[in-house]
């Protein structure tokens, strides 16, 4: 069995991943809150843990990947009100956008994608457990978790509980025992989504959703819980508290993974700064595979600063890899995976190290092309969701920056061939320049002229 090492947020150490059941791995990733198109920060988390999912599937017989959908939230309520549309219409449409955009980046669908609104009964049952065990209390239509009832509160984020209580910048409500106590259930008015509960008509707090859904599909303690670093506190800290107290367990998940922050040209991404970039924005000008690779160039735990230069770098890398595959004319029937790729990815998802292996395989192809090396290059890249197209599809496929189709290109190549045969090199060079202006590069080879889009 291949050994995987992962940096566990609980211990802040790289550890050998030891599954609860080696025959069946449980992975839970915090998914989208569906009120707007996914942005590149959302995409970074989705693509990072898509790599993890692919690796786990490669190394273990069965993996259950659960990624939740938060479809009850105050941001959703506000957005639906602003657009004057039903909340269910907004969440359904936005989730379809999310699926489409992440699929464009070659992100795999999870095995289970539970929606919060379809698991209210499980949330109410968990809240009742917490109340019965003295970890939660009801007050004025609210139910709150009593953080002082859980001695390990703050352990995941390494925050001191006393400091949290003393310095809590949270709404000070008279019904709270401590300012840092967080909401499990809150009342809803007639215009806000709600459900009947023992505490009145209301809706769940954000944190209880993931605790209830992960327990239902993966058990009270499971292998890996993952998400963005911004979720460590308070979301994941509160999940741990709820889950461990409701189930009387030591841990909710044995391994916690978090990807680093994403900035844009050195600044925090926000609509007010005008640097808010959605996946849809990028797909209008870039191939999804380019965006995917640009998100993977930086190790997942490190901060990622998004720039146009990263996109250009990713495009150049893919051109080089596809160019190497293009050196063999034989059909690649049996893709293989280089052991060096597995060595890199099993070392805490070291994608930059894995890309170095792809570069080495490409170097070998450029020096001495062979079907065996091409097979290893394509199969190894496939494990990272890359090189899914044929070289022809990659180099000649439609790109938004060009306005000429392949039949017109082939016609001009034929005209140029006739001009060259007649030694009319002025006309030949004119056609080359004309195509280059339209983003088409001609490549003269011993077997004829081929072309690619710039």
N, C-alpha and C positions, 0 to 999 in steps of 0.2 A: 504494500500500500504506500502510495506517495505521501511523504510527510510535508504538511503545509505549516508555515510559520506566519502568524499574524500579530500585529501590535494591538494589544488589548487595552482599551481605554481604562478599564478597571484598575489594572496594575501598572499602566504606562510602560509596559515591557513587551518585547517581541517574544511570543510564546509558541510552542508547538501546539497546533490545533488538535485537541483530543475530543472527538465527537462522543455524544452520549450513546448513540447507536451508529456504529460505522456503516451499517447497511442503509441508513436513512437519515440524512442531514436536514435539519430545520433552519431556515434562513428567513428573517423578518426584516424588511426595509421600510422605513417611513416613506409613504408615497405622497402624492400631491393633494393640496387643498384646492379644490376645483372651482376657482372663481375667475381665472384669467389664463391666457396662453402661457405655456411653460417658458421660463427664461433660461439663460445658459447656466445659472446657478442650480436650478432644478435638474438640468441636463447633466451637469457634472456628477451629481449624486447618482442619478439613474445609470449613467454609463460606467462609473466606477464600480458599482455593485453588480452591473451586468457582467463585468470581467470576473468578479468573484463567483457569480452564479455559473458562468461557463467553466471556470476552473474546478469548482466543486463537482459539477456534472462529469468532468473529465476524470476526476479522482475517486468518486464514490458511486455505488450502484444506483442510489436514488436520492434526489434532493427535492424538498418541497420549499419553494420560494413564495413567500407571502408578501405582497406589497399593498398596503391599505389605501383607500381613497377616503379623504375627509370631505364629506359632502353636507355637513352641518357645522356652521361656523359663522361668527359675526361678520367676517369679511365677505362671506358669501351673501349673507342677508343684505348688507349694505350695497353690494354690487348689483344684486337683483333689483333692489329698490331703485337704484340710480338708472338702470336700464329699463325699468318698468316691465319686467318679465317674471314669470313664475320661477321660483328657486329651483325646482326640479328641471326646468328647461335649461337654466344656466349651468347647472352641475353636469347634466347629461351632455350638453354641447361642449363644455370645456373638457370633460373627460375624453371625448372623441378627439379633440384637438391634441390632448396629451398623448394619446395612443398613436395618433398619426405622426406627430413630431418625433417622438422617441423611436418609433419604428423607422423613420427616415434616417436615424443615426445608428441603425442596426441593433437597437436595443431589443432584447428578447422579452416577451410577455411573461409575467410571473405565473406560477402554477395556480395561485389563488389570489384574487383581487377583491377583498371584501369592502363593501361600502359601509360607512359608519351608520347610515340611516337604516340599514337592514339588520343591525345588531344592537338595537336599543335594549331589547330584553336581556341580553347578556350583560350589558353595562349596568342596568338596574340591579340585576342579581349580584354583581360584584360589589356594588355600592352597599347593598344590604349586608353582605358579608363583612365589609369594613366597619359598618356601624355596629353590628353584633359583636365584633371582636374589639371594640373600643378604639378604633383607629379613625373613625369619622363621626361627625355629628351633624344634625339638621338644625337649621335656624332660619326663620323668616323665608321659607320656601327654597332655601339653598341647602346643599349638603357640602360640607367641607372636610378635607383631610387634615387631621391634627398631626402636624409634622413632629411635634414633641413626643408623640406616641411611638415613633420609629427611631430607635437610637442610631441607626446607620444612615439617616437622611443626610445627604451631602457627600457621601462617600464616592459616588461615581464622578461627580464634578469637582471633588476635593474642596468643597466649601464647608466652612465651619457653621454648624447649625445655630449656635448662639449669635454669630455675626449676621446670619441670614435673617434671624428674627429681629435683631436690633436695627439692622439697616435695610429692612425690606422696603423697596420702593414699589409697593403694591397698594392698590386701593385700600385705604383703611376703612373697614366697615365695622359698625358696632356689634354685628353678630359674630364676628370672628374672635376666636380665643387668642390667636396670634396673627399678626399682620401677614406672616408668610404662609399661613394655611391656604391651601389652594382649592378651587372649586371642582367638585365632582358632578354636581347637578345644580342648575339654576332655573329660575322661573321664566316662562315665556308669556308674552302678551298675545292678544288676538291676531296681531299681524306678523308674529314670529313663529317659525316652526316649533312644534312642541309635541310631547307625548304625555299621556297620563302616567303617573308614578305614585308611589306611596307618599311623596312629598309635594304633590300637586302637579299641575300641568307645567311642563318645562322641557329642558333639553340638556344633554350631557355636556360636561366640560371637555376640553380637547384631549387632555391626557388619558382619561379613562377609556377612550376609544381604542387606543393601541393595546392597552393592557387586556381588555376584554377580547379583542379579536385575535391577538397573538396566542392567548391561552386556548381559545376555541380550536384553532387550526394547528398549533404546534405543541401545546401542552403547557403546564405550569412553569417548567424550566426547559429551555430549548438551547440550541447550539449558538447561533449568532444573531445579534441584533445590530443593524447598521443604519446610518443616516449622516446628515451633515453635522459639522462641528458645532454649528449654532444651535443644534437641538439638545446638546448635552445637558444644558440647564436653561430653563427648568423642565423641558418636556421629558427627556429620558430619565432625569433624576426622579421626577414625579411618577413616571411609569414604574420604575423599580420599587418605589415606596408602596404604591398601590398593590402591585402584583405580589410582592413578598409578604406584605401584611395580610392580603386576602387569602393567600394560599399557604401561609406559614412555611415559606421556603427561604433558603439562604440567598438564592439568586434567581433573577428572572431569566437572564441569558448568561451563558458561561463566557461568551466573548462579545465585546462591544467594539465596533469599528466606526470611525468617523472620518469623512473626507474633509479637507481643509477649506478655508474661505475662498471665495472667488471675488476678485476686484476687476475693474475695467480701466485700463491705462492708469493703474495706481490708485484709483478712487473706488470707494464703495459704490456698487451699482444702485441707482435709484432713479425714479422717473423725474424727480425734481432737478437732478443734475443733467438730465438729458442723455444718460448713458445706459438706459435700461434696454437690454438686448434680448429679444425673444428668439427662440429657435426658428420660428417662422421667418423673422427678419433675416436670419443668416441663410436659410434655405433658398431665399429668393436670389442669392448671389453665389452660393457655394454648394458643392456636392455634400451630401450628408456624411459621406465617409471622411471628407476633409475636416468637417466639424468634429466628428468623433475622435479622429486622431489628435486634433488640436487640444481637445479636452484631456487626452491621455499623455501628453508630452511631459507633464509635471507629475511627480509621484503623488498619489492620491492624498497622502497625509499633509503635504505641503500646500501653502497658499498658492493659488493660481491667478496670475495677472493676465487677463484676456486682452490681446492686442491683435491688430491686423497682421503683424509680423508672424505671429504664431500660426495664423491661418495659412499664410504664404509658405511658411516652413513645412507645415503638414502637407500642403499640396505638392511641394517639391519632393518630399519623401515618398509620397504615393506614386508620383510620376516615375521615380527611380525604381521602386519596387515593381510596378507594372511593366516598366521598360525591361527589367530583368526577366520577368515571365515571358515577355514577348520574344525573347531570344530563342525559345524552343518552339518548333512547329508541331511537335507531337502533343496529342491530347493527354492531359494529366488526369488519369483515371483513379489512381489511388493516392490521395493526399496523406502525407505523413506529418508527424509533429516532432520537431527537434527536441531531444532531451534537454538541451540548453534553454529552450523556451520555458519548459516546465521548471527547470532550476530557478529561472528568474521569477516567474509568476508565483511559485510556491514560497518565495522569499518575500513575504509581505506585499504581494501584488506589485512586484517591481517591474512595471510596464516599461519605464525607460531602459532598463536592462534587457528586457525582451526585445525592444526595438533595436537595440545594438546587435542582437543575434540576427534579426531580419536583415540588417545592413550587411552583416558578414555573409549571410547566404546570398544576398544580391551581389556582393563583390565576387563571390565564387562564380556566380552565373556570368558576370561580365568577363571574367577571365577565361572560363572554360564551361560554356553552357552544357547542361545535361538535364534530362527529364527527372532524374533522381533529386537533384538539388532544387529544381523548380517545384517538385512535389513537396519537398520539405518547406520551401518558402511559402507556398500557397496554404498548406495545411497548418503551419505554425501561425501564420497571420490570421487564418480563419478562427483559431482559438481566441483571438482578440477581436473578432468581428470585423476584420479587415480583408482586403483583396477578394471581395466577393464577386467582382465582375471579371469578365475576360479583358485582356489588354485592349482589344478592339473596342469593346464597350466603354472602357475607361477613356481612351484617347480620342475616340470619335463620337462618343455619346453627346447628347444635347447638353450644352451649357448655356446659362442665361446670358452670358456676355457676347454670344455670337448670334448673327442674324442671317446665316446661310446654311442650307441643308446639305446633306451628304451627296445627293445627286448632282447639285450644282458644283460641288467641289470636284467630284470625279470628272465632270465635263471639262472644267478648267484644266485639270491635270492632263487630260487627253489633248487639249489644245496646246498646252505647253509642250507635251511630248512631240507633237507635230512640229512646233516651232524649233525645238532643239534639233530634231532630225534635219531640218532645213538650215541649221546653223544660224537661226534667227535668235541669237542670245539676248538681244534687247527685249524682244517680245516675251521670251522665256522668263527673264528677270522681272519684267513688268507684272506677269501673272503671279509670280512668287510674292512680290511686294503687295499686290492687290489682295491676295489671300491672307497675308500676314496682318494687314490692316484690319481684317475681319476676324483675327484671332486664330488663324489656321497656319500651322507650321508644316512645310513640306519636307520630307525626308527622302533623299535620293539614295537608293541601295542598289547593289548589283542585280537584284531581281526586279527592280522597278521602283516607282515612287509611291510612298505611303504618306499618310498625313495624320496629324493630331491637332486637337484644339489646345491652345495655349493655356 
